Amino acid sequence: MPRYPLKNLSLIFQFFCCTFFLLIPSISHALIIEAKAIEQQFSKSASFGLNKTDTADLQRFYTARNYQPVWVTPEPGSSLLEIAFTFIANAESEGLDSHDYHLQQLQQLQQQASQSLPAAIELEIRTTHALLILARDLSRGRFTAAKADEDWHIPQPAFDAVTFLHGAIKTNRLQQSLNDLSPKQPSYQLLKQTLARYQKLASSHIEWVHIPSAPSIRPGDTHTNIPLIRQRIAQAYAADGIDDYHIAPTASEHYDDELVTAIQAFQAQHGLNTDGVIGKNTIRALNVPLDRKIRQLRINMERLRWLPRNLGERYVLVNTAGFRLTVIEKDKPVLDMRIIVGRDYRSTPTFNGRLSHMILNPYWNVPDSIARKDLLPKQQSDPSHFTSLNIKVFPNHNRNGEAIDPDTIDWQTIKHRFPYVLRQDPGKNNALGRIKFMFSNSFDIYLHDTPSKSLFQRDIRTFSSGCIRLEKPLEFAAFALGKQELPEKFLADLESSQTTTVYLPKPLPIYLVYITAWIDEQEKLRFSPDIYDRDMRALRYARW
């Protein structure tokens, strides 16, 4: 028998075998699921143990596509399941936890799905559930902001995960749509890059060198801590790549100029005064462990997801944790200044509003709690205190009545209830300075000037009663008015000592936030101390 017909027969057999294997479902995509099987799954109570809200969302999703499966399909070339799994696995890079989206369970179901129809159905529905939850978490935050941080009062973005996912699949844009979910602002993306570096270091079991407590070490001093500090700065260079951290290794105990420059850069990165003195605040910042830095990055990325995606073309961002006010115009910082925020027991909350007007040469209507707790003890110890500060005393909580001479009042007899109201006249000693910036809010908080300029030189600037004191009030006033320089009339009114109201040409959005890991106007990473313990509180809630 000729050889060639046999060879041809062998080729024909191979062709049919290949065709057969191409036509059967891929093992990775399991058995064929009928729409009716998915529909029947939702008729069961507590389907797969999911809660009512999640089950309702899943049913709404599958109803919109007539219960046709998405991920477990007979098409061997389909890559949607692979896209879904990759997206879930990347949750870690967004500061989230892939375990919250049951990635391992999905992978196990994928292995079982080729042999078990129930496993295939569960894989289909649970994959959709994981994507709906992760999509929502990336677009508006993993947690309800007000529950994770009781001082957060900015509404979270609205997001319909079902409509989003259905549209992404229907338009064949699943990959791109998923990639577009997380915030695209440079601040978020740079925190994300930093998190990746820190996570890589943590996976190598890197731990920061611990610096023992010591009296302040000044440039030129000699101290046994210096070699350890050099090692710690070298670790900071590996983590952040800041050029000033790249110092020569040496066992010298001399605090030389090269290390001073590195410490000043470290102080700047951590919101400390850049004086080069290694004091308790600098040592405390050096000793923050790597794992805590990672948690700090994660919770601040979560806070950025809580914010609206569009903050406005012109807006003001007040970071109380960073003691900074930044003015943004067309996505670029145009003004930056130091601020003073509320004391820990009068902490400034997180909220937003719209600046509407300024008051030049304002009166200060002293809040009752400040009058009773702060000013009364000073008046009791110095009977001339109110007079020296131009503080007027009014009876029966009526500032429109006739003022009472403070010398006629026996201040020592006042213990608990404070039966007067206080008002400070405009002037150089007025606690609000020369300008007050007003916006409606339920916290009675505003921005203002201050006569206490020296406090801006402190590391931790928690000296106010909740309101925000500005380092550069005149520059801020010019921006609020949309001017390069303040108009002559404005300056004349300011110098007149008369109380005057100036309305802004257009309300200016303002956001008071609490961000302890942030990106400055030069796109450099900065850390701030957790002055109000809100990081710790939110992290406990998140169980991160």
C-alpha positions in Angstrom: 0.0 0.0 0.0 1.4 3.4 -0.9 2.8 5.5 1.9 1.3 8.8 0.9 -2.4 7.9 1.4 -1.6 6.8 4.9 0.2 10.1 5.5 -2.9 12.0 4.2 -5.2 9.9 6.4 -3.0 10.8 9.4 -3.2 14.5 8.6 -7.0 14.3 8.2 -7.2 12.6 11.6 -5.0 15.3 13.3 -7.2 18.0 11.7 -10.4 16.5 13.1 -8.8 16.1 16.5 -7.7 19.7 16.6 -11.1 20.9 15.4 -12.8 18.8 18.2 -10.6 20.2 20.9 -11.2 23.8 19.7 -14.9 23.3 19.7 -15.2 22.0 23.3 -15.2 24.6 26.2 -11.8 25.6 27.5 -11.1 24.0 30.9 -10.5 27.5 32.2 -14.0 28.5 31.2 -15.8 25.4 32.6 -19.1 24.0 31.5 -21.8 25.8 29.5 -24.2 27.7 31.7 -27.7 28.3 30.6 -29.5 31.5 31.4 -32.2 29.6 33.1 -29.8 28.2 35.6 -28.6 31.6 36.6 -32.1 32.9 36.9 -33.1 29.9 39.1 -30.1 30.7 41.4 -31.7 34.0 42.4 -35.0 32.3 43.4 -33.1 30.7 46.3 -33.0 32.5 49.6 -29.6 33.7 50.7 -28.0 32.7 47.4 -24.3 31.9 48.2 -24.7 33.6 51.6 -24.8 37.1 50.1 -26.7 39.8 51.8 -30.0 41.2 50.4 -28.4 44.3 48.9 -25.7 42.5 47.1 -28.1 39.9 45.8 -30.5 42.6 44.5 -27.6 44.2 42.7 -26.6 40.9 41.1 -30.2 40.2 40.0 -30.4 43.7 38.5 -27.2 43.1 36.6 -28.3 39.7 35.2 -31.8 40.8 34.5 -30.4 43.6 32.2 -28.6 40.9 30.2 -31.4 38.3 30.2 -29.4 36.2 32.7 -26.7 35.4 30.1 -23.4 34.5 31.6 -20.4 36.8 31.3 -17.3 35.1 32.6 -18.0 31.3 32.2 -18.8 30.9 28.5 -18.1 28.4 25.8 -15.9 30.7 23.8 -12.3 29.5 24.3 -10.9 32.8 23.1 -12.8 34.8 25.8 -10.5 36.7 28.1 -13.1 38.5 30.3 -12.5 36.1 33.2 -8.7 36.7 33.0 -9.3 40.5 32.9 -11.6 40.1 36.0 -9.1 38.1 37.9 -6.2 40.4 37.1 -8.2 43.4 38.2 -9.1 41.8 41.5 -5.4 40.7 42.1 -4.4 44.3 41.6 -6.5 45.5 44.5 -3.4 45.4 46.6 -1.7 48.1 44.5 -4.7 50.4 45.2 -4.2 50.0 49.0 -7.1 47.5 49.2 -7.0 43.8 50.2 -7.7 41.2 47.5 -9.0 38.9 50.2 -12.0 41.2 50.6 -12.9 40.2 47.0 -12.4 36.5 47.6 -9.7 36.0 44.9 -8.5 32.7 46.2 -12.1 31.3 46.4 -12.7 32.4 42.8 -9.5 30.6 41.7 -10.5 27.4 43.4 -13.9 27.6 41.8 -12.2 28.1 38.4 -10.4 24.8 38.9 -13.6 23.0 39.8 -15.8 24.6 37.2 -14.8 22.3 34.3 -16.2 19.3 36.1 -19.1 20.8 38.2 -22.0 22.9 36.9 -22.8 24.2 40.4 -19.2 25.4 40.7 -19.4 27.0 37.3 -22.6 28.9 38.2 -21.0 30.0 41.5 -17.9 31.1 39.7 -20.0 33.2 37.3 -22.0 34.9 40.0 -19.3 35.4 42.5 -17.0 36.9 39.9 -19.7 39.5 39.1 -20.2 40.1 42.8 -16.4 40.7 43.4 -16.2 43.1 40.4 -19.3 45.1 41.6 -17.8 45.5 45.1 -14.3 46.4 43.9 -15.6 48.8 41.3 -17.6 50.6 44.0 -14.7 50.6 46.4 -12.3 52.2 43.9 -14.8 54.8 42.8 -16.1 56.0 46.1 -14.1 54.3 48.8 -14.1 50.9 50.6 -15.9 52.3 53.6 -18.6 54.7 54.5 -16.5 57.8 55.4 -18.6 59.0 58.3 -18.4 55.6 60.0 -14.6 55.2 59.5 -14.1 58.8 60.6 -16.8 60.5 62.6 -15.3 63.9 61.8 -15.7 63.5 58.0 -18.6 65.5 56.6 -17.9 65.7 52.9 -20.5 63.6 50.9 -18.9 60.6 49.1 -19.3 60.3 45.3 -22.4 58.5 44.0 -21.7 55.4 42.0 -23.9 52.7 40.5 -21.7 49.7 40.1 -24.3 47.7 38.2 -24.9 50.3 35.5 -21.1 50.8 35.2 -20.3 47.1 34.8 -23.2 46.4 32.5 -22.1 49.3 30.2 -18.4 48.3 30.3 -19.2 44.8 29.1 -21.9 45.9 26.6 -19.5 48.3 24.9 -16.6 45.9 24.9 -14.5 48.3 27.1 -14.2 46.3 30.2 -10.4 46.6 30.5 -10.3 50.3 30.0 -13.3 51.0 32.1 -11.9 49.1 35.1 -8.6 50.9 34.7 -10.4 54.3 34.8 -12.1 53.6 38.2 -9.5 54.8 40.7 -8.8 58.6 41.1 -6.5 59.9 38.4 -5.3 62.9 40.3 -1.5 63.1 40.5 -1.7 63.0 44.3 -3.4 59.6 44.3 -1.2 58.1 41.6 2.0 59.2 43.3 0.8 57.7 46.6 0.0 54.6 44.7 3.6 54.5 43.3 5.0 55.0 46.8 2.9 52.2 48.2 4.2 49.8 45.6 7.8 50.7 46.6 7.1 50.3 50.3 5.2 47.0 49.8 8.2 45.7 47.9 10.5 46.6 50.7 8.1 45.0 53.2 8.1 41.8 51.2 11.9 41.7 51.6 11.3 41.9 55.4 13.0 45.3 55.7 12.8 47.0 59.1 13.9 50.6 59.8 16.9 51.2 62.1 15.6 52.3 65.5 17.0 55.6 66.8 17.2 55.8 70.7 15.9 58.8 72.4 18.4 61.6 73.1 18.8 65.3 73.8 18.7 67.5 70.7 21.6 66.9 68.4 22.7 70.1 66.6 24.9 70.5 63.5 28.5 70.0 64.4 27.8 67.9 67.5 29.2 64.4 68.2 26.8 61.7 69.3 26.6 57.9 69.4 23.3 58.1 67.5 24.8 59.6 64.4 25.9 56.3 62.7 22.4 54.8 63.3 20.8 57.9 61.8 23.1 57.6 58.8 21.8 54.0 58.3 18.3 55.1 58.7 18.7 57.9 56.1 20.2 55.3 53.7 17.0 53.3 54.2 15.0 56.4 53.4 16.9 56.8 50.2 16.1 53.2 49.2 12.4 53.9 49.9 11.9 57.4 48.5 14.9 58.0 46.2 15.3 61.6 47.4 18.7 62.8 46.3 19.6 64.5 49.6 19.2 61.1 51.3 22.0 59.6 49.2 24.9 60.1 51.7 28.2 58.4 52.0 28.3 55.5 54.5 30.6 56.1 57.5 30.8 55.1 61.1 31.7 58.7 62.2 29.8 60.1 65.1 30.2 63.7 63.9 27.1 65.4 62.7 28.6 66.8 59.5 27.1 69.1 56.8 26.2 66.2 54.5 24.0 64.6 57.1 22.6 68.0 58.1 21.3 68.5 54.5 19.8 65.0 54.6 18.1 65.6 57.9 16.7 68.9 56.7 15.2 67.1 53.6 13.8 64.5 56.0 12.3 67.2 58.2 10.7 68.9 55.1 9.2 65.6 54.0 7.7 65.0 57.4 6.3 68.4 58.0 8.9 69.5 60.6 10.9 72.7 60.8 13.9 72.4 58.6 16.4 73.6 61.2 18.6 70.5 61.0 18.3 69.9 64.8 17.6 66.3 65.5 15.1 66.7 68.3 12.3 64.5 69.7 9.9 65.2 66.8 12.6 64.3 64.2 13.5 61.1 66.1 9.8 60.2 66.4 9.5 60.6 62.6 12.6 58.5 61.9 11.2 55.7 64.1 7.9 55.3 62.4 8.0 51.6 61.3 7.7 50.6 57.6 4.4 48.7 58.2 2.9 51.8 59.8 3.9 53.9 56.8 2.2 51.4 54.5 -1.0 51.6 56.6 -0.7 55.4 56.5 -0.5 55.4 52.7 -3.5 53.0 52.5 -5.8 55.0 54.7 -5.0 58.3 52.9 -5.6 56.7 49.5 -9.0 55.7 50.9 -9.6 59.3 52.0 -8.8 60.5 48.5 -11.4 58.0 47.1 -14.0 59.6 49.5 -13.5 63.0 47.8 -15.5 64.2 44.8 -13.7 63.5 41.5 -14.2 67.0 40.3 -13.3 69.5 43.0 -13.7 72.5 40.6 -11.6 74.6 38.3 -10.6 76.9 41.1 -10.7 75.7 44.7 -9.0 75.8 48.1 -7.7 72.7 49.8 -7.0 73.0 53.5 -5.1 70.1 54.9 -5.4 70.3 58.7 -3.1 67.4 59.3 -0.4 68.9 57.1 -0.9 72.4 58.4 -1.1 73.7 54.8 -3.5 75.6 52.6 -3.1 75.1 48.9 -5.0 77.1 46.2 -5.6 75.2 43.0 -6.4 76.7 39.6 -6.8 74.5 36.5 -5.2 71.5 38.4 -2.1 73.5 39.3 -1.2 74.9 42.7 -0.9 78.7 42.5 -0.6 79.6 46.2 0.6 77.6 49.2 0.9 78.7 52.9 1.2 77.4 56.4 -1.8 77.4 58.6 -2.7 77.0 62.3 -5.5 74.6 63.1 -7.7 73.6 66.1 -6.3 72.1 69.3 -6.8 68.4 69.8 -9.8 68.9 72.0 -11.2 71.5 69.5 -10.1 69.7 66.4 -11.1 71.1 63.0 -13.5 68.7 61.3 -13.5 67.6 57.6 -16.1 69.3 55.5 -16.6 71.5 52.4 -18.3 74.7 51.5 -18.1 77.8 49.3 -16.3 81.0 50.3 -18.6 83.9 49.7 -17.3 87.1 51.4 -14.5 88.6 53.5 -14.9 90.9 56.5 -12.2 93.5 56.9 -11.3 94.7 60.4 -13.7 92.2 61.9 -15.1 92.1 65.4 -14.5 88.9 67.3 -17.6 87.6 68.9 -16.1 85.3 71.5 -17.7 81.8 71.6 -19.2 81.0 75.0 -16.9 78.0 75.6 -13.8 80.1 74.9 -15.0 83.0 77.1 -15.7 80.6 80.0 -12.7 78.2 79.7 -9.9 80.4 78.2 -10.5 84.1 78.8 -12.3 84.1 82.2 -9.3 82.5 84.1 -7.0 85.2 82.5 -9.3 88.0 83.6 -9.5 86.5 87.1 -5.7 86.5 87.4 -5.3 89.9 85.7 -8.3 92.4 86.1 -6.9 94.5 83.2 -6.8 91.6 80.7 -10.1 92.4 78.9 -9.4 96.1 78.7 -5.9 95.6 77.4 -7.2 93.5 74.5 -10.2 95.8 73.7 -12.6 93.1 74.8 -16.1 94.5 75.6 -18.4 92.8 78.1 -22.2 92.7 77.4 -25.0 91.4 79.6 -27.6 88.8 79.0 -26.0 87.5 75.8 -26.9 90.7 74.0 -24.0 92.3 72.0 -26.4 95.1 70.8 -26.8 96.4 74.4 -24.6 98.8 76.3 -21.2 97.4 77.3 -20.5 96.9 81.0 -17.3 98.2 82.6 -15.3 95.1 83.5 -14.0 96.8 86.6 -17.5 96.7 88.1 -17.8 92.9 87.9 -16.5 90.6 90.6 -14.9 88.0 88.3 -13.8 85.8 91.2 -17.4 84.8 92.0 -18.0 83.3 88.5 -17.5 79.6 88.6 -19.5 77.5 86.1 -22.1 79.5 84.2 -20.8 82.6 82.4 -23.5 85.2 82.4 -22.0 87.6 79.8 -20.9 87.7 76.2 -17.6 89.1 75.0 -16.7 90.9 71.9 -13.3 92.1 70.8 -13.1 95.3 68.8 -11.1 95.5 65.6 -7.4 96.4 66.0 -3.9 95.1 66.0 -4.6 92.8 68.9 -7.8 91.3 67.5 -7.6 87.5 67.5 -8.9 87.4 63.9 -6.3 89.8 62.6 -7.4 92.1 59.9 -9.4 89.8 57.6 -12.0 87.1 58.1 -13.0 84.8 55.2 -16.5 83.5 55.5 -18.4 80.5 54.2 -21.6 78.9 55.4 -21.2 75.7 57.6 -22.7 74.2 60.6 -19.5 74.3 62.6 -19.1 78.1 62.8 -15.6 77.8 61.3 -13.9 80.3 59.1 -10.4 81.3 57.9 -8.8 84.4 59.3 -5.6 86.5 59.8 -3.8 86.4 63.2 -1.6 88.7 65.1 0.4 85.7 66.4 2.7 85.4 63.5 5.5 83.6 65.4 3.3 80.5 65.8 3.8 79.7 62.1 7.3 78.7 63.0 6.3 75.8 65.2 6.3 72.1 64.0 2.9 71.2 65.3 0.5 74.1 64.8 -2.6 73.2 66.8 -3.3 76.5 68.6 -6.7 77.6 67.4 -10.2 76.9 68.7 -11.2 75.2 65.5 -10.9 78.0 62.9 -8.0 78.2 60.5 -5.4 81.0 60.8 -3.6 81.9 57.6 0.1 82.8 57.1 -0.6 84.9 53.9 -4.1 86.4 54.3 -3.5 89.2 51.8 -2.3 86.9 49.0 -5.3 84.7 49.7 -7.6 87.6 49.5 -6.2 88.6 46.1 -6.8 85.1 44.8 -10.3 85.0 46.2 -11.1 88.2 44.3 -9.6 86.9 41.1 -6.8 89.5 41.2 -3.1 89.5 40.8 -2.9 92.3 43.4 -5.4 93.7 45.8 -7.4 96.8 44.5 -6.5 100.2 46.0 -10.0 100.5 47.5 -9.6 97.2 49.3 -6.3 98.3 50.8 -7.8 101.7 51.8 -10.8 100.0 53.5 -8.3 97.7 55.3 -6.3 100.6 56.6 -9.4 102.6 57.7 -10.0 100.3 60.7 -13.7 100.3 59.8 -15.5 97.0 59.6 -16.3 96.3 55.9 -17.8 93.4 54.0 -16.3 92.5 50.6 -18.2 89.9 48.5 -16.4 87.6 46.1 -17.2 87.9 42.4 -17.9 84.2 42.4 -18.2 81.7 45.3 -15.0 79.7 45.8 -15.2 76.0 46.7 -13.2 75.1 49.8 -12.4 71.6 51.2 -11.1 71.1 54.7 -9.5 67.6 54.8 -7.3 65.5 57.0 -4.6 63.9 54.9 -1.4 62.7 56.7 0.4 61.4 53.5 0.1 63.8 50.6 1.8 65.3 47.6 3.0 68.9 47.7 3.0 71.5 44.9 6.4 70.2 43.7 4.9 66.7 43.5 6.9 65.5 46.4 5.7 63.0 49.0 5.0 64.5 52.4 4.0 62.9 55.7 2.3 64.6 58.6 1.8 63.5 62.2 -1.6 62.0 63.1 -2.4 65.0 65.3 -6.1 64.1 66.0 -5.5 60.3 66.0 -7.9 60.0 63.0 -5.5 57.7 61.1 -5.5 55.3 64.0 -9.3 55.5 64.5 -10.0 54.9 60.8 -7.4 52.0 60.6 -9.1 50.3 63.6 -12.4 50.6 61.8 -11.0 49.2 58.6 -9.1 46.5 60.5 -6.0 47.2 58.3 
